Amino acid sequence: MLYQVYDVTGQITPGNNAIAAYLAPGWYSTPLRWFRQGNNYGNTQPALRAQLRLEHADGSVDWIATDENWRADLSPILQAELYDGETLDARKVQDGWDSRNFSDAGWHPAMLVHPNEPRIIAQYFQPIRAERVMSAKAITNPAPGVYVFDFGQNMSAVPRLRVRGITGDDIKLRFAEVLNSDGTLYVDNLRTAKATDHFILAGSKTSEDFQPEFTFHGFRYAEVSGLRDRPTTETLKAVVLHTDAPFTMRLNAGNSMVNQLWSNILWGQRSNFVGVPTDCPQRDERLGWSADAQVFWRTASYNMDVSAFSRKYAADLQGTQTGTAMYGIYAPGVDAPNPFHGAAWSDAGVIIPWTGWIQSGDRRIIDENWDGMEKYLAEIAAKNPNHLWQNGFGAAFGDWLTPTITTPEDLLATAYWAYDVSLMKQMALASGRTADARRYETLFGQIKDAFQKAYVQADGFVGTVNHYPSIPPPTVHPDEGSQNKDRVVETQTGYVLALYMNLVPDDLRPAAALKLLELIKNNDWRLGTGFLGTPYLLEVLADTGYSDVAYRLLLNREYPSWGYVIDRGGTTTWERWNGDQMRSDPSMNSYNHYAYGAVGEWLYRYAAGVDTVSSDPGFHTIYLHPNFDARLGSLTLDYESPYGTIHSEWTVVGNQATWKVTVPPNATGLLSPRATNTASISFKGAPVERSELHSDSFGRFELPAGSYTFIVTLRKPASASGGRYD
């Protein structure tokens, strides 16, 4: 249990003072999961613990704490719930109730509560705060007395209402992400969440204000009814809120769609980093789903300084190991043995700490989670002595919501097991656990060998018979159910995971990459990946020499693509690639889901080329490997790293690019021409190989702190060789 500290020195006055608080249900007692179960952490009624510490000029200290001498009464907030909304009856407001001159003679003594008290510690990550206030872009009137405010942006926010009326007027507010064709709110995808606020007016001669205290909503559109006068944009505002981690990324591209995509990625993070990294902020399931988080976390760590929030979420994941070695599929979990785990979901227990460390360089997150990570991987190993994760992989969610066919679960699970082990080796080396590093290196080799024997053929083919199918049905492949059950299945995601997680023999990587390219080509040059394949797809293409195809997918505007979502009005990334076509299936159709926003990592690390290395993390060494493209035209990135601003800026004209980079003080740049899509790089008029820059044995060039300008000649796209993929 976390407590918060506030400096109230400026609010203390000579003489009498007062401390007052509203008390309402929260995550503890209200429904958390989608079946509307309440009291997921125990049955203690809502209670307040507070204490005021007074330090006098002579150094003495007094404490004033909550006890039986406090007094209580019913508040004007009649109902408050995260999913359903809040109701405030202004007729019941007691003027001055929280001031020192208020008489509480009519109140009753507070009831003492004796909870099953957990460990109480200070909150060590940023609180939730309001960031900005949004005004509506348009107001429509789809039905008599009903007004719809369009804020032009999907977000997590609370309404700020200012109205006039007579005593007892009930102003009703409802919220939605999209509209029906008749201009009314589409709320089917909220499922059981009512997402409705009520403000009952006192009937003041002046305007009355309402802003909920104990709920928030995910919405672009707000409906207001019960007004006596036609509203204006001053009637209703939207107060945007999120965990107040500082923003650290600025990006601008020479392509309006990519700029909108970047905006969508940021707004998806704003909307879903609200105390918990939720998968969506609008329906009756605002849970910290772990696969969504782990695929997005690297992007999130560039967008904001989430080093403290990473430690918080990693601790939440560790908390799900209640009664089991396996991490849960979402975190925080509940106060019961964890009944659910799943490959790629549970692996967040390893990936989140690794990401927090690699981005910040702070090893504390490794030490805090080491025992839990070891316990988790030991459990997988104990159940799978053949080094294929075929037993105990839990809920087979697979490549969630893939637009093509599903990837066999055992292939996917084994790839993630190997990936975890490779990350453990890196973290072991970073934290001085050299024996553990050797152990994990050996284990990775064993899993890799087993993976190759089971799933990789001599010609680079990656696939297997789908004896372990995943749960979700295909979203756009109606014939999958009638397939030959003994057919060997290959998928884009299968190749992506095998290549990204270094499970293909080095001599077969080009052949496997070419087969991935064939699948993309045969899919009309469109991606065919879901939650697990999409985050790494463009990275694998760039790493295997096909950055031109990565850009082709990035800039595509046909389904399935990021451009498809944007062209259909998306201001955040969607849960489904075709959410606009899936309104008939509202059970799984969020319009504010950050998983596909994981492509931001590729924009930062590969397009702009600003990366770090496990041997010197936290951008102390900045690994520079940009990939240029004339279709994008230009790209400018500024990242506030732990050492200062890293700047990468390039413009392409024809087959040449001008690239400017700034390395901040106390950091070193490491330029790797082989990891770029360049034919040559010049510095100060000379080939970089003959320049003043020092190179290492791997052909990488060291850039001390400072600013540099390079002239680049682009390499002919590998996919265009021989005209085969034109």
N, C-alpha and C positions, 0 to 999 in steps of 0.2 A: 504494500500500500504506500502510495507516494503522498507526501504533504508539500504544500506550497508556502513560500515565505514572502511577505510583503513588508516593505519599510513604510510604516505609517507615522513616522516622526512628525511630518508636516501636518498631519490631521489631528494630533493630540493638542488639546487646548487646556488652559488653566481651569480648574474647577471640575465640574461633572463632564463625563464623556460617555459615549454609548457605543456598543458593538452590536450589530444586528446582521442577520443573514436569512436568506430564503433557503429552505430545504425541500428538495424534490427528488423523486426517483431518478436513477441514472443507469449506467451500464450494469451495475450490481444487481438491481432488482427487476428492471424492465426486460421485455423480450429481447434476446440477442440474436438467436438463430431464426431460420425461416419458418419454423413451426410455432413461433410465438411463445416459446418457453421462457418463463420468467425465473427469477431467483437462481441464476446459474452459478452463483458463488456462495450460496448459503441462504438462510431464511431470516437473517437479522433485518429488522425494519430500517428504513433510512434514518440516519443519525448524523449528528454534527459533532466533530471534535475540533476545538479551536483554543488557542491560548495567546495571550498578549504578554510579551516580555518588555518590561519597563526598566531601563537602566538609568539610574539617577546620576546627578553630577558628582556625587561622592563615591560612585562606583557600585553602590548597592543595587540589587536587582529585585523587582517584584514580578510575580506572575499572576495573571488573571485568566482562569481557564473555565471552560464549560463544565457546569455542575448542576446540582439540584436547585441552585438559587436563580438560575436563568428562568425566563418566562416565555411562553409561546402562545400563538393563536393561529387560526386559519388565515391564510393569505388570500389575496385576490386571484392568485393563479389556481384555477380550479382543476386543471388537468395539464400534465406535462409528460411527454414521452418522445424519445428520439425519433421513432419511426412515424408516430401518428400526429405529432404536433402539440401545440400548446393553446390553452384557453385562459384568457385573463378577463375578469369581470371588474371593470374600473369602478363600478358602484361600491365595491367592497374595499377599495383602497383606503387605508387609514393614514391620513395626512401626517407627515412627520414621524412615521412609525420607527424610522431608523435614526432618529435624532435624540440628543441628550435631554431635550425638554419634553419629550413625549411621555404621557402617563400610561403605564402598562397595567394599571390597577384592574382593568377588566380582563386581563389575560390570565391564563392558568399556569401553574408551575410546570416547567419542562419535565418530561418523563426521562428518567435515567435508563439508558440502554446498556446492556452488558454483552458486547459482541464476542464472537470467537475471533479474537484480535490477531491479525497477521503481523508480520514484521513491518514496521513503519520506517520509511527512509525519505530523505529529501528528494524532490524531483530534480533530476540531473539533465533533463532535456528541455527544449524550449516549450513554453505553454502555447495554447491556442490563442491567437489574437486576431482582431479585425485588421485586414490589410488595406482595403479600399471600399468606397461606397459607389455603387453603380446606379446610373439613371437609365430608365427605359428608353429604347430607341423608337418604340412605337406603342400605341395603345389602340386596341380594337374593341368592338362591341358586338360579339357574335350572337348574343341573345339579350332580350330586355333585362336591364339591371345587372348584366354580367360584363365585366371589363377584363381584358387580357393584356397584361404588360409584357412586352417582349424586350428583354434586356440585351439581346444580341449575343449572349455568351452563356454556355452551360457552365455551371459553377456550384460550389457549396457556399451557402449564404443563409442569412436570416433576413426577413423583411423588416423594414423600418417604415411604419405607417403613420401618416398624419392626416386626421379627418375631423369633421364636425358632424354633429347629429344630436338626437334627443336621447334622453335616458332610456336604456334598454335596447337601443339599436345594436344588432349583432352583425358586425362586419366579418365576413368569412373570407379566408384566403386559402387557395389551393395552388399546388405547384406541379409542374411537369417539364419534361425535357423537350418534347415535341408536341405538335398540334395535330388534331384530326383535320380532314379535308375541309370541314365546315368552320374551322377556326377555333373550335373548342379544345380543351385540354385532352391529350392522350395520356391516360393514367393506368392503363392495363398493366404496363410493365413494372409498376410499383408493387404489384401483387397485393399483399394484405396491408401494406403501409398506407395509412390514410393521408399522411402529409398534408394536414389541414390545421390551420390556426383560426382561432376566433378571438375577436376583440369586442367585448360588450361595453358600450359607451356609458360614461357617467352622466353625460348631458351637460358638459361644461359650455359656458358661453364662448370660450375660446377653443382652439383646436386641441385635440387630444392625441397623444403619441403612444405608439405600441411597438415594442421590439422584443421578441421572445428571448427568454433567458436560458431555457433548458431543452432546446431542440435546435436542429438545423435541417436544411433541406437541400437536395440536389436538384437544380432547375435552371432553365432558361426563361420559362414563361411562368408568370404568376397571375392567377385569376382572383379578382376582387368582386364580391357581391355584397349587397346590403347598404350601399351608399345612397345618400339622398341627392347628391350633386354629381355631375359628370367629373371624373378625376382628371388630373393633370400629371405631368411627370414628377411634380413635387409631392403628390399624394403618396407614392410608394417608391422607396429606394431598396436596393439590395446591398447588404453589408457582407462583403466577402471575408471569409475567415479560414484559417488553416494553422497548422503548427508553424510557429514563427521562426523556422530555420532560415538563415539569410540566403538570398538568391546569389548565385556565383557565376552565372553564365549569361553571355550576350552573344547572339548569333544573327547574322543577316546574310542572305543569299541573293544572287541575281535571278531569282525565280520566285514569283509570288506564291505559288503553291507550296514550295518548301518553307517559305516564311510562315505561311498559315499552319503548316504541319508543326513547325517548331512552337508556335503559339498554342496549338492544340495539346502538344506534349506538356508544356508548362501548366496549362489550365487543368489538365488531367491530374497532374501532381498536386497542384493547389487544392483541387476538389477532394482528393482522396488521402492526403496527409493531414488528417484532422484527429490528432491524438493517436490514432491507429492508422497504418497504411491499408485502408480499405480497398476492396476491389471496385466498389461502386458506392456513391453517396446518396442514392435516392430511394432504393427499394428496401424491403424488409430483410436485408442480409448485408449489413455494413460491417463485414468481417475482414480481418487481416489475412486474406487468402495468401498462402505462402508462395505458390508458384507465380502468381501475378507479381508479387513483390520481388522474388529473386531474379526474374528475367528483366525487370525494370530498374533494379537497384543501382546498376552502374550508371544508367542515364540519370537517375534521380540524384546520384552523388556528384554529378557534374552540375546539374541545375541548381542545387542548393548545397550548403554545407550541412550534411546530414550525419556528421560523425557522431554526435550525441544521440540522435534519433536512431542510428544504426545500433548503438549499444542497447538502447531501449527495446527495439524490436527483436534483437538477438536474445535478450533476456526473456522476452515474451515467448519466443520459440522454445527456449530451454524450459520454460514453465510448462510446456505441453508434454514434456517427458514424464508426466505423472503416471506412475504405474507401468511404464514401458520405456524401452530405450529409444523408441521411434519418435521423431518429431511429428507434430500434428499437421493437418492440412490447412489450418488457419491458427493465428495467434493474435491476441491472447486466446487461450483455450478456456475451459470451464473448470469448476471445482469438482472434477471427477476424473477417474482414469481415462486417458485419451483413447477413444474408440476408433479413431480414423487416422490413417497415414497413407501416403502414396508417393511413388517415385516421382521426382521432379518437384513435388510439393514439399515433402519432408526434407528434401535436399537443401531447402532454404536454410536449414539449421547450420549448414556448412558454408553455403554461398554468401549469405548475408554477412557473417563475420569476416570472410575473406574480402568481400567488396569494401566493407568499412575500413579494413586495414590497408588495402592496396591504394585506396583513394586518399587516405589521411596520413598513412605512415604510423598511426597510433597502434602499438602492439597490445594495449590493454584489452581490446575486444577479443584478441586471440586467447589471452590467458583466462578471461572471464568465461569463455565458452569451450575451452579445450576439452574438459572432462566430458561434457555433453556430446561433443562431436565424436570423440573417441568411442563413447558408449554406443552411439548410433551406428557407426561404421563397423564396430565389432559385432553388432547384432546382425547386420546384413551378411557379413562374412561367415558367421556361424551357421546361417541358414542356407548358404550357397557355396559349399566347398569346391564346386566346379568353376567358380569365378564368373558365373553367369547369373545375373539377378533374376531368377525365375521363380523363386520361392519367397513369399512374404513381401511382395512389393506393394501390397495394400490396394487401395482404390485405384483402378486402372483408368485414370482420367485421360491419359495419353496426350497426344498433341491437340489439346482442347480446341474444339470448334474449327478444325481444319476445313478448308473449302474443298479438299480433294479426299483421297482415301486415308484411312488411319494407319499409323505406324505401329507395327507389332510391339506390344508393351515390353516384352523381355529385351528386345534390342534397345529400346529407349531407356529402360531402367538400368541396363548394364552400362550404357554410355554415361548415364548420370553417376552411377557408382564410381566408374573410372575417373570421371571429372572431379568428384569430391576428393578422391584419393590424391589426385594431382595437386589440388589446392591445399590439402593437408600437408603435403611435402613442402610446399612453399612457406606455409605458415610455421611449420616446424623449424625450418631453417631460419626464418626471421626471428623466432623466439628462443633460439638456442637449444632446440630439442634435436640435436644432430642424429641421435640413434633412432628417434621416431621418423626423421626424414628418410633415413636409409630404409626403414621398414616400409614406409609408404611408397618409396620408389620401387621396391621389390614387388609390393602388392599391385601397383599400377601395371608393371610388366606382366604379371600373371593374368590380370583382367584383360589387358590388351591382347595377349596371346589367345585367350579363350574367345574374346570377341572376334578376332580375325578368323579363327577356325569355324566359328558358328555363323558369322554374318558376312564375311568378306570373301569374294571369289577371286580367282587368279587374274581375271581381267579387270578388276576394280569394282565389280558389281557389289553393292551393299544391300542386303535384304535377307528375308527369311520367310518360311511358311508361318502364317499368322496363327500359331497355336495359342497365343496369349493375347487375344484381342482386347482393345481398350474399350472403355464404357461408351463414350459419346458416339452417336451415329454420325455419318458424314452429313454435312450441311448442304452439299450440292452434288452428291454422287448417289443417285437413287438405285444404281445397279450393284452397289457394293455387297448388299445382302445376298445376292444370288451368285456371287463369285465362287469358283472352284476352291473348296476349303484347303486343298493341297497346293494351291498355286503359291509360288514364291513372290512375296510382295516387296516392291521397292518404292520408296517415297522420297520426295525432296527432303523432308525432315530427317529421314534415316541417313541420307548422305551428309546433310548439314551437321548432325550430331557426331557422326563418325569422323568427319574431317575436323570440325572445330575442337573436338575433345581428343584429337591426336591418336585415333585408334586405327587408322589405315596405315599399312606399311609405307615408308617414305617413297619407295619406288612405284607404288600404285596410286599415290595421291593425284598425279595428273590424270590418270585414267578415271579415277572415281569422280574427280571434279568435272571431267568431260561428260560423264554419265548424268551428273546433276544438271549440267547444262542442257543435255538432251531432254531431260524431264521438263525443264523450264520451257524449252523451245516447243515441245510437243503439247504444252499447256498454253500455247499461243503467247509465249513470252510473258507469262504471268506467274506470280508466286503461287504455290500450292501448300502453304504452311499455316499452322495454327499458333497457339500460344508459345509452344516450345521451339518450333523451328524458325519462326519469323525473326526473333531477336538476333540470331546468329547467321542468317542466310546471307545478308550482304557482306558480312565480315568474311565468311568463307569464300565467297566469290572474289572479293578483293585479294585475299591471301593467296588464292590459286591463280591469280593473273587475269581475272575477269571483272575488273572494276567497271568496265563499260556496261556489262550486264547488270551489275549492282545499281548503277545509275539509271539504267533503263527501268528496272523494277521500282526504284525510288520515285521516278518521275511519271510512272504509268498512271493513267486516270481511269482505266477500265477496271471492272470488278475482277478479282479482289485486289484492292490497292488502297494506299493512303489517299491518293488523289480522288478515288471514287467517293470516299467518305466526305472529303472537303467539297467536292462539286455538288454534293447533296446537302450542303449546309452544316456539316459537322464542325463544331468549334472545340470539340475534344475527340479523342479517339474512341471508337465504339468497341463493344464486346464482340460483336459479329462484324465481319467484313461487309455483310449486306443487311445491316440492321434495318434499313429502310424497307426491305422486302420481307421482314420477319415479324411484322406486327401481329400476325396471326399466331405467333408463338411467343407470347409476352413473358413466359416463365424464365427466359434467359436472353434478355435483349436490352442491356444497358447501353445508353448513349454517352456514358462517361466512365470508361474503363481504360486504365493506363497501359495494359499489357503490350498492345501493339505500338505504343509510344516508345518502346525499347529501342526503336530505330534511331533515336536520338544519340545513343552511344556510338553508332556508326558515323553519324554526322560529325561528332566531336573527335573520335579517335582515328577515323579513316579519311573522311572528306577533308576536315581541317588538319588532321594528322597530329593531334595533341594527346599524348598518351603517357603512361608511366610504366615502370618495370618492377617486377617482384624483388629484384636484387637491391633496389634502392627506391622504395615506394613513396607515395605521397607527393610525387612530382619534384622530388629533390633531383632526380634525373628525369628529364622530360624526353620521352621517346617520340621522335618526330618522323611520321611516315604518311604525309598527305597523299591523297589520290585526287587528281585534277580532272575536270570534265568541262568541255566547251558548252554542253547543253545547260549546265548549271550556270556557267558564265563567270560567276565570282562568288566568293565566300569570305566572310569576316567573322572571326571568333575572338572573344575576350573571355578568359576563364580566370576567376579569382582563386588561384591555388593557395595552398598553405604558405607559399614563398612569395606571393604577389601575383600580379597580372601576367598571364601568358597570352600573347597575341599571335594569331596566325591569320594571314590575309592573302588571298590570291585572286588573280584575274586571268582568264584564258582568252587569247585571241588566236584563232587558227589552231596550230599545233604547238603554240608556245604559251607559257604562263610566267607571270611575274609573281613571286611569292615572297612575302615579308613576314618575318617572325621575330618576336621579342622574348627573350629568356630573362626572367626576373632575377634580382640579386640573390646570391646564395644558392642558386640552382644551376644546373648544367643541362644543355640540350644535347641530344644524341640523334643525329640525322642518319637515317638508314636508307640510302637510295634504292637498295634492292627491295625494300618493302613499299616502294611507291610505284606509280605507273609511268615513270619517266624513262626516257632514253638517255638523257644527259642533264646534268645540273651544273650551272656556272655560278661562280662567286667572284665578284670584282673583276669580271672580264676573263676569267680563266676557268677551265674545268675544275670542278671541286676537288678532283683527285690531285690536281697540281696547285691547289690554293694553299693559303697559309693555315688552313684548318687542319688540326691533327686528326689522324685516322687510327683506328685500332685494327686488330688482325681480322675482324669481320667486315672490314670495309665501311665502318660507320664513322661519322665525323663528329668531333666534339665541338660544341658551341658554348663557350663561356657566357656568363650573363652579359646581355647587350642586345642590340637590334641588328638584323641582317636582312639583306635583299638578295634573292636568288633568281636567276633566269633559267627557266626549265623548258626543255623540249620533250613533248609527250611521246610515249611509246605507242606504236600502232596497236590498237585493241586486239588482244589475243583471239577474241571470239570472231573477229572479222577475217582472220587469216584464211586465204584460199577462197574467200567468199562463202564459206560453208554456213555461217550463221548470220549473214547479212539479211 
